[in-house]
Amino acid sequence: MPASFVVQTFELDRKWLRPGNRDVAPTENGALKRAEAIAGWMPGNAALRIVADDETGELDSVAILGQFGEVPQDFAEQVSGG
């Protein structure tokens, strides 16, 4: 199963962090570099590796490659399905 790489941004909404835009990157390194660059002007973001079955769309795994700035406290649990 091929991996996809995404940068998930977070925005402040009345003192709460909420998911913002998602940006797809072509490589793991590209996702990390993009996340680092975005960190300068967003409250927080995370670079993710997502592995899913192309045919069924079934999610196999999600891994946090890096976090920059503020992310919700339970973000790692949400990503791992906990």
Biotite code that builds the C-alpha atoms (Angstrom):
import biotite.structure as struc

atoms = struc.array([
    struc.Atom([0.000, 0.000, 0.000], chain_id="A", res_id=1, res_name="MET", atom_name="CA", element="C"),
    struc.Atom([1.447, 3.354, -1.000], chain_id="A", res_id=2, res_name="PRO", atom_name="CA", element="C"),
    struc.Atom([1.833, 6.152, 1.526], chain_id="A", res_id=3, res_name="ALA", atom_name="CA", element="C"),
    struc.Atom([0.488, 9.683, 1.248], chain_id="A", res_id=4, res_name="SER", atom_name="CA", element="C"),
    struc.Atom([2.067, 12.637, 3.018], chain_id="A", res_id=5, res_name="PHE", atom_name="CA", element="C"),
    struc.Atom([-0.041, 15.448, 4.437], chain_id="A", res_id=6, res_name="VAL", atom_name="CA", element="C"),
    struc.Atom([0.518, 18.597, 6.465], chain_id="A", res_id=7, res_name="VAL", atom_name="CA", element="C"),
    struc.Atom([-2.435, 19.261, 8.789], chain_id="A", res_id=8, res_name="GLN", atom_name="CA", element="C"),
    struc.Atom([-2.589, 22.858, 10.022], chain_id="A", res_id=9, res_name="THR", atom_name="CA", element="C"),
    struc.Atom([-4.290, 24.075, 13.187], chain_id="A", res_id=10, res_name="PHE", atom_name="CA", element="C"),
    struc.Atom([-5.910, 27.464, 13.735], chain_id="A", res_id=11, res_name="GLU", atom_name="CA", element="C"),
    struc.Atom([-6.946, 29.260, 16.900], chain_id="A", res_id=12, res_name="LEU", atom_name="CA", element="C"),
    struc.Atom([-10.699, 29.747, 17.259], chain_id="A", res_id=13, res_name="ASP", atom_name="CA", element="C"),
    struc.Atom([-11.671, 31.484, 20.521], chain_id="A", res_id=14, res_name="ARG", atom_name="CA", element="C"),
    struc.Atom([-8.631, 30.049, 22.333], chain_id="A", res_id=15, res_name="LYS", atom_name="CA", element="C"),
    struc.Atom([-9.274, 26.529, 20.958], chain_id="A", res_id=16, res_name="TRP", atom_name="CA", element="C"),
    struc.Atom([-7.141, 24.819, 18.348], chain_id="A", res_id=17, res_name="LEU", atom_name="CA", element="C"),
    struc.Atom([-9.149, 23.469, 15.460], chain_id="A", res_id=18, res_name="ARG", atom_name="CA", element="C"),
    struc.Atom([-8.051, 21.731, 12.257], chain_id="A", res_id=19, res_name="PRO", atom_name="CA", element="C"),
    struc.Atom([-7.306, 24.061, 9.393], chain_id="A", res_id=20, res_name="GLY", atom_name="CA", element="C"),
    struc.Atom([-6.267, 23.247, 5.848], chain_id="A", res_id=21, res_name="ASN", atom_name="CA", element="C"),
    struc.Atom([-4.584, 20.041, 4.758], chain_id="A", res_id=22, res_name="ARG", atom_name="CA", element="C"),
    struc.Atom([-1.767, 20.229, 2.273], chain_id="A", res_id=23, res_name="ASP", atom_name="CA", element="C"),
    struc.Atom([-0.595, 17.145, 0.355], chain_id="A", res_id=24, res_name="VAL", atom_name="CA", element="C"),
    struc.Atom([3.157, 16.710, -0.166], chain_id="A", res_id=25, res_name="ALA", atom_name="CA", element="C"),
    struc.Atom([4.841, 14.347, -2.640], chain_id="A", res_id=26, res_name="PRO", atom_name="CA", element="C"),
    struc.Atom([7.367, 12.906, -0.162], chain_id="A", res_id=27, res_name="THR", atom_name="CA", element="C"),
    struc.Atom([7.973, 12.474, 3.572], chain_id="A", res_id=28, res_name="GLU", atom_name="CA", element="C"),
    struc.Atom([10.823, 14.984, 3.441], chain_id="A", res_id=29, res_name="ASN", atom_name="CA", element="C"),
    struc.Atom([8.607, 17.386, 1.488], chain_id="A", res_id=30, res_name="GLY", atom_name="CA", element="C"),
    struc.Atom([5.903, 17.164, 4.149], chain_id="A", res_id=31, res_name="ALA", atom_name="CA", element="C"),
    struc.Atom([8.395, 17.884, 6.937], chain_id="A", res_id=32, res_name="LEU", atom_name="CA", element="C"),
    struc.Atom([9.917, 20.852, 5.073], chain_id="A", res_id=33, res_name="LYS", atom_name="CA", element="C"),
    struc.Atom([6.472, 22.267, 4.271], chain_id="A", res_id=34, res_name="ARG", atom_name="CA", element="C"),
    struc.Atom([5.371, 21.852, 7.903], chain_id="A", res_id=35, res_name="ALA", atom_name="CA", element="C"),
    struc.Atom([8.495, 23.659, 9.119], chain_id="A", res_id=36, res_name="GLU", atom_name="CA", element="C"),
    struc.Atom([7.913, 26.510, 6.671], chain_id="A", res_id=37, res_name="ALA", atom_name="CA", element="C"),
    struc.Atom([4.239, 26.879, 7.633], chain_id="A", res_id=38, res_name="ILE", atom_name="CA", element="C"),
    struc.Atom([5.162, 26.904, 11.342], chain_id="A", res_id=39, res_name="ALA", atom_name="CA", element="C"),
    struc.Atom([6.282, 30.512, 11.002], chain_id="A", res_id=40, res_name="GLY", atom_name="CA", element="C"),
    struc.Atom([2.763, 31.797, 10.365], chain_id="A", res_id=41, res_name="TRP", atom_name="CA", element="C"),
    struc.Atom([0.339, 29.163, 11.725], chain_id="A", res_id=42, res_name="MET", atom_name="CA", element="C"),
    struc.Atom([-0.274, 28.397, 15.423], chain_id="A", res_id=43, res_name="PRO", atom_name="CA", element="C"),
    struc.Atom([0.644, 24.771, 14.774], chain_id="A", res_id=44, res_name="GLY", atom_name="CA", element="C"),
    struc.Atom([0.744, 21.911, 12.310], chain_id="A", res_id=45, res_name="ASN", atom_name="CA", element="C"),
    struc.Atom([1.737, 18.289, 11.923], chain_id="A", res_id=46, res_name="ALA", atom_name="CA", element="C"),
    struc.Atom([3.288, 16.319, 9.075], chain_id="A", res_id=47, res_name="ALA", atom_name="CA", element="C"),
    struc.Atom([1.608, 12.926, 8.643], chain_id="A", res_id=48, res_name="LEU", atom_name="CA", element="C"),
    struc.Atom([2.232, 9.691, 6.735], chain_id="A", res_id=49, res_name="ARG", atom_name="CA", element="C"),
    struc.Atom([-1.042, 8.019, 5.790], chain_id="A", res_id=50, res_name="ILE", atom_name="CA", element="C"),
    struc.Atom([-1.185, 4.479, 4.429], chain_id="A", res_id=51, res_name="VAL", atom_name="CA", element="C"),
    struc.Atom([-4.492, 3.361, 2.943], chain_id="A", res_id=52, res_name="ALA", atom_name="CA", element="C"),
    struc.Atom([-5.706, 0.760, 0.464], chain_id="A", res_id=53, res_name="ASP", atom_name="CA", element="C"),
    struc.Atom([-6.174, 2.479, -2.919], chain_id="A", res_id=54, res_name="ASP", atom_name="CA", element="C"),
    struc.Atom([-9.061, 0.250, -3.924], chain_id="A", res_id=55, res_name="GLU", atom_name="CA", element="C"),
    struc.Atom([-11.145, 0.203, -0.748], chain_id="A", res_id=56, res_name="THR", atom_name="CA", element="C"),
    struc.Atom([-9.949, 3.433, 0.853], chain_id="A", res_id=57, res_name="GLY", atom_name="CA", element="C"),
    struc.Atom([-9.498, 1.500, 4.100], chain_id="A", res_id=58, res_name="GLU", atom_name="CA", element="C"),
    struc.Atom([-7.025, 3.200, 6.411], chain_id="A", res_id=59, res_name="LEU", atom_name="CA", element="C"),
    struc.Atom([-4.068, 1.012, 7.359], chain_id="A", res_id=60, res_name="ASP", atom_name="CA", element="C"),
    struc.Atom([-2.002, 3.421, 9.460], chain_id="A", res_id=61, res_name="SER", atom_name="CA", element="C"),
    struc.Atom([-1.303, 7.054, 10.264], chain_id="A", res_id=62, res_name="VAL", atom_name="CA", element="C"),
    struc.Atom([2.011, 8.235, 11.701], chain_id="A", res_id=63, res_name="ALA", atom_name="CA", element="C"),
    struc.Atom([2.995, 11.682, 12.923], chain_id="A", res_id=64, res_name="ILE", atom_name="CA", element="C"),
    struc.Atom([6.298, 12.553, 11.242], chain_id="A", res_id=65, res_name="LEU", atom_name="CA", element="C"),
    struc.Atom([6.696, 15.860, 13.067], chain_id="A", res_id=66, res_name="GLY", atom_name="CA", element="C"),
    struc.Atom([4.764, 18.488, 15.014], chain_id="A", res_id=67, res_name="GLN", atom_name="CA", element="C"),
    struc.Atom([5.470, 22.201, 14.949], chain_id="A", res_id=68, res_name="PHE", atom_name="CA", element="C"),
    struc.Atom([3.960, 24.833, 17.214], chain_id="A", res_id=69, res_name="GLY", atom_name="CA", element="C"),
    struc.Atom([0.751, 24.051, 19.070], chain_id="A", res_id=70, res_name="GLU", atom_name="CA", element="C"),
    struc.Atom([-1.390, 21.015, 18.276], chain_id="A", res_id=71, res_name="VAL", atom_name="CA", element="C"),
    struc.Atom([-4.374, 19.749, 20.276], chain_id="A", res_id=72, res_name="PRO", atom_name="CA", element="C"),
    struc.Atom([-3.326, 17.730, 23.350], chain_id="A", res_id=73, res_name="GLN", atom_name="CA", element="C"),
    struc.Atom([-5.223, 14.673, 22.177], chain_id="A", res_id=74, res_name="ASP", atom_name="CA", element="C"),
    struc.Atom([-4.038, 14.873, 18.556], chain_id="A", res_id=75, res_name="PHE", atom_name="CA", element="C"),
    struc.Atom([-1.696, 11.851, 18.817], chain_id="A", res_id=76, res_name="ALA", atom_name="CA", element="C"),
    struc.Atom([-4.511, 9.777, 20.331], chain_id="A", res_id=77, res_name="GLU", atom_name="CA", element="C"),
    struc.Atom([-6.924, 10.840, 17.588], chain_id="A", res_id=78, res_name="GLN", atom_name="CA", element="C"),
    struc.Atom([-4.413, 9.944, 14.882], chain_id="A", res_id=79, res_name="VAL", atom_name="CA", element="C"),
    struc.Atom([-3.665, 6.510, 16.338], chain_id="A", res_id=80, res_name="SER", atom_name="CA", element="C"),
    struc.Atom([-7.369, 5.792, 16.780], chain_id="A", res_id=81, res_name="GLY", atom_name="CA", element="C"),
    struc.Atom([-7.186, 5.888, 20.595], chain_id="A", res_id=82, res_name="GLY", atom_name="CA", element="C"),
])
